[in-house]
Amino acid sequence: MVRSNRSTNGDSIYIDSPLVRVVRALLGDGLPVAVTTYDGGYMGPADPPATVEVRGPDALRRLLTAPGELGFARAYVAGDLRLSGDIYAVLALRDRMPSPRLGPSEWVQLVRLLGSTGLKVLPAPAEEHHPSGRLHSLRRDRSAISHHYDVSNDFYEVILGPAMTYSCAVFADEDTSLEDAQRAKLELVCGKLALQPGRRLLDVGCGWGSMVMHAARYHGVEALGVTISEEQAAWARDRVERAGLADKVEIRLCDYRELGGERFDAISSIGMSEHVGAARMDDYFGALAALLAPGGRFLNHAISRPPGSRPAIGRRTFVGRYVFPDGELVEVGRVISSMQDAGLEAVHMESLREHYARTLRRWVENLERNWERCVELVGEPRARIWRLYMSGSALGFEEGRIAVNQVLGVPAGSTGVLPARPDWDTEARWSDEVAQRVLRH
């Protein structure tokens, strides 16, 4: 039976089938996208921005045995759901995915479709990660970091672009390129840390070395970047050598807890404290404050959750299982309190929330434009994970479900730290001429 209904949102089509009745009961009417089912059903707009294809009975099993975003993600990662078109339109369905509210007739349809044992729990896709051991021990943290970062450096380069910077960029306007926006973010951090020749910088969780290389090349500092990702460390060391910065930049494969009694004039933590965990936040900032030389500066750049909200990363969430195992987001107020307890005064804070939304959309564009190459590098399941995670995160920042903040701290009681009106310049100081002038000195 085919029924056409005209609404203010345009024509919608409903093609009846046993399965599409179940989908309708689960998601309701007026879907923003089309849903097609393997038994010939269809519901949604006549000209949809995107289509969700239910490819087989395992999609239903995953959706019903793990209701909400986790079941949806498992079905997509496993290939039981196919998403085509505008991924952001598909993600508008997430608020329609609570625990199933099926009536007797829908359950009868499910039994007919799946059989009497049809609701057995399927094994999760192999990409789902469950780290073992004591939470945030060195061994467990290394396992969690490796799961996310030791994927493929070439894959990350496709997504992140030449900057190879895996954190929020700072855009001057909509026309700013991703590479220039990432350089502007690095320049903003360098300005806040007052970097200049003769000073020593520590970058904790240094990734592929972008921050330490920018600081050495354009500000003349000696820089140490630490990471516990073996692939990142190897790639960053090679990058430093090729850039001719080996005399100024060291990449060390170690944890921040293993730095001992070294001292630094400036410390940056960019996208690192999310991996530390709320219970260890005080220890983290205490350890870094102890490494800071008198008169030094510390900058924490981290994703946060809005005040009063529930944790955005949990053990039964898609991000917690597939993207950032053991990751935790805290309120920026909690970050400031922990910094203060460590003997640091928070002298400046700013939000870059909308900048991160734009950054993520650029990364999604890179992934989708180079989809076949990404699948070749990491396989289709993992490429699907990154597509879902980055597009969902972009919406999260746009809607204010998550945020990102930079907090600048100095040893308590410091004077003469900031200009009377802080306004750090992020303009293009990264020209070859600037680099040559700095390196000569």
N, C-alpha and C positions, 0 to 999 in steps of 0.2 A: 504494500500500500504506500503510495506517495502522497504527501500532503505539502502544499506550499502555503506558508503564512507570511503575510507582509507586516512588517513592523516599522517603527520609526528608525530603526537601525538598518533598514533595507530588507531584502528578501531573505528568508530563512527556509531551509529545506529539511524535512524529516522523512527519512526512508526507514520504515519499520523493520525490525528484526528482533529476535529474542535478546541478543546481546545489547543492541542499542537501547532497549528498554531499561536494562540494568544500568548502563551508562547514564541514562537520563535520570534514573532514581538517585544515582550517586552525585551527579554534578548539577542537576536542575536544568531549566530551560534558559534561553538567552545567552548561550555560550559565545564568547568573543572569537572563538576559532572553530574550525570544523573537526568533528571526530568521525573517523571511519572504522568499521569493525570487520573482522575477518569473515563474518557471516552475511556480509552485504549491507549492513546498516550504515546510515549516515545521519548526522544531525549537526546543524550549525549554519552559518551564513552561506549564501549561494556563491559569494566571491570572497572567501576567507583570507585573512592575512597569513594564516598558518593552518596546518593540519596535523592532528594527532592520529596516527594510524595504530589501532590495536591489532597486532599481527598474529596473535595466537592466544590460546587459553592461559599460557604462563603469565601473560600480562595481568590477567585478572587475579591469578593466584598471588602474585607479588603485591598488587594493589590492596587486596583484601586481607592478607596476612601481616602486612606492615602498613597500616593506613597512614595517609599523609605523605609528606615529602619523601620519606625514606623509601617507601614502596614504589612511588612514582620514579624516583631516581634509579632504583634497582632495575625496574622494568626497562627504563631507557638505556642504562649502561649495558644491560644484557642483550639489547636489541629486540626485546619483546614489544616495545613501543618505538615507533619511528616519528620523529618530529621534523617537519619540513616547513619552510617559510620563516616568518618572523619569530625568533625564539622568545622575544620579550612578550609578544602576544600570548604565546603558550604559557608563559609563567604567570600570566594573570589568572590562571586556573588554580594556583596554589591555595588561595583562600577558600576554594570550593572543595577542598580535600580533607574534611575532618573524618572522624570515624564513620564508617558506612552506616547509613540509615535506610536499610532495605526493608520493604514489607514482605509478607509471606509470598506473594506472587513472584517477586524478584528472586527470592531465595529458591523457589521452585525452578525458575529459569536457570539459575546458576547450577543447580544440581544436574539438570538436564544437559547443560553445556559442558560441565566439568566432570561429571560422574560423582559417585558417592564419596570418593577419596580425593576429590578435586581440590580441596582447600588445604592440602598438606603444604607445609612450609618448604619452599625450595631453597637450595643452597644459595647464599649470596654470591654475586659475581666475585671473581678472584681479586679484583682491584680493591675490594673493601678491606680495610686494615684494622686489626685489633692488637695494638701493642701490648706486650706482656711485661711483667715486672712492676716494681714500685713506681707509682706515678711521679714523673719528673726526676727520676734518677738519671744519672748520666747515660746508662745503657739504654733505658727506655726513650729518653729524649733523642738519642742518636738514631734509634729505629724510627721514631715518628718523623724526624727531619729527613731521613733518607727516603722515606715513603713519598714525601712531597717533592723534594728537590733533586734527588738522584734519579730523575726520570730520563731526561735526554737534554743535554745542553743545546743541541741543535734545535730541538723542539721549542725550548724557551726562547731561543734567538728568533725563531719565526714569529712567536707571539709578541715578545717584548720589543723587538726591533733592535737596531744597532746599539742603542743605549744600554741594553741588557740590565735594566734597572727594574726590579720587581717590587715597586711601591708607588704610592700616589705621586703623579706628576703635578706641576703647577702651570696652568694655562693662562696666558695673557688674554687670549680671546679664542673664539671658536676656530680660527684659522691657524692657530699655533700648531706646528707639527708635534707629534709625540716625542721625537728626539729632543727638540728644543724645550719642550715642557719638562722633560726629565732633567735636562741640564739646568733649567731654572730652579727646579726643586733642590738639586745638589748645591747650586749657588746660594739659595736661601739658607740652607743648613750651614754652609761655610761662613756666611755672613753672621748668622746668629752665634756661631762658635768663635767668631773673631779670629779666624785662621790667618796666619802670616808666616813667612819664613822663620825657621828656628824653632817653631812649636811642634809638638808631637801629638798626633791624633790616633785614637783607638776607635775603630768602627766595629761594633759587636754584631755578629750575624751579617758579615760583609757581603754575602751573596757572591756575585761574579766580579766584585772589586770596583764597581762604578764610583762609589763614594771616595774611597782612598785614592783612586787614580785621579779623579777630578781635583781633589784637595791638594795632591802633590803637584800636579801639572800647573794649576792656575793660582795656587796660594803658597807653594813652596814649602809645605810641611813635610815632615817625615811621618809616615803613616803605617799603622799595623791594622790589618783586617783579619778577624778571626771568624771561622765557621766550623761546624761539625759535619758539613756535607763534603764528602770526599770528591765528588764530581765537580762541585763548585770550586773547591780549593785548587784542583788541578787545572781547571779552565782559567781561573783568575790568575794563577801564577804565569801561565803561558801568555795571557793577555798583557800582564805587567811587563814581561820580558819583551814582547813585540812592540810595546809602546816606549821602550827605552827608559822605564821608570824603576828598574830593579834596585837602583842605589837609594831610592827614596821610599819605596813601598815594599812591605813584607806581607805575604798572605800565609797565615799560620792555621793549620788544622788542629784546632783545640777549642775547648769550651771556656766560656768566660770565667768559670770557677777554677780554671787551671792557670790563671795568669800570675798568681803569686804577688810579689811586692812591687811590680812595675808601676811606673807613674806616667801620667799623660796630662798634657795641658788642655786637651779637649777630648770628649768622648761622645760619639753618636751611636744611638740605638734606633735603627730604622726598620720597622716591621719585625722586631725581635721579641719585644716583651709579650706579645700575644702567645708566644710559645712557652713562656715561663710558667704560667699558671697563677691564679689568684693567691693560692696559699703560699707561694714562694716569692710574691712580688716584693715584700719588704727585704727579703734576703738578696734579691736581684739588685735592687737599687742600693742597698747597703754595700754589696760587693763592688759595684761600679764607683760609688762615692769614695770608697777606700783607695781606688786607683787614680783618683783625680788629684792633680798637684794643686798647691795653694794658688788661688786666683784663677783656677781653671773653670771650664764651662761644660755642662752636660746637656745634651738634647735627646729627648725621647719622642719618637715619631711612631704612633701606633694607632691601630683601629680600636675603637671603643664602642660601647653600647650606651644608648641614651639613659639618663637617670631614671631609675624606677623600672626599667625594662628587665625582662628575664634574659638569662645568658643566651646569646645567639648561637653558640656552638655547644652542643650537648652530645652525649655518647650515642643517642639514637637519632641524630640528625644526619642529613646527607653530608654536610661539611665535616662533621665530626668523624664520620666513618670513611669518607673517601678523599678528603682534601687536607684537613689539618687535624690529624689525630692528636688528642690531648690539648688542642688549642683552646684558649679561654679569652673572652673579651670582658674587660671591666670598665666601669665608668671612669671618665677622665678625672673626676674628683678623687677617686681611689688612687689613681696614679700620682696625683699631686700630694695626697696625704702620705703615700709611701716614700716619695722623694723627700718630703719634709722630715719624716721620721728618720731618714738616712742622713740628715744634716744638710740637706740642700734646700735653698729657697727657690721656689718657682717664681721667676721674674717675668715670664711671658708665656702666654698660651694662645694658640689660634686653631681654628677649625678649617680643614681642607676638604670637607665632606663632598661638596659638589665637584671639586677637582678629581676626586677618586672615581666618582661616577663616570666622568668623561674619560678618565684613563682606562677604566675597565671596558667601556664601549669601544675604544680604539683597539684594545687587545682582542676583543671578540671579533672585530672586523678583520684583524690579521689572521685569526684562527679560521674564520669562515672563508676568507679569500684564498687561503692556502690549505684548505681542508685535506686534499689528497696527500700533500706533502706531510702534514701532521699525522695522518693515519699511517703513512709509511714509517714515520719515526717512532711512534709510540703505540700504534694499534688503535682501532676504532673505539673500543670501550673507553680507553683513557682520554682520547680526544673528545668523546661525548661528555666525560666528567668535567673537563675544563670548560667546555661550552656551557654546560649547565651552571657550573659554579661561578664563572665570571659574569655571565649575563644576570644570574640571580643576585649576585653581589652588587652589580651596577644598579639594579632596581632598589636594592636595600639602601644604598647610599642616597639615591634620588628621593626615596620615600621617608628618609630619616630613621629607618629601622636600625641602622648602624652609622657610625661616624668615624672620623679620623682626626687626630689632633697632634700638634707639635707642642711640647712643653719644654721650655728652656729653664735650666736650673743652675745655680751657682752655690758655692759654699755659703752657708748662712752667715749674714753679717757683712758680706762683701760690699764694697763701695766702688763707684765709678764704673759699673759694669756696662750700662747701656747709655746710648745717647738719650737726651731728654725726651725725645719722641722717636722711638724705634721705628724705622722704616727701611728694612733691609732691601737692598737693590738686587733684583734677579735678572737684570738686563744682561745682554750677551757679553760677558767678560771672558768667554772661553775661546777667543780667537787664537790662531797660531801665534800671532804677534805677542799677545799677552803671555802665552805659555813660554815662548822663547825668552822673554824678558825675565820671567820668574825663575826659570831654570838656570839662567846665567848667574843668578845670585844665590 
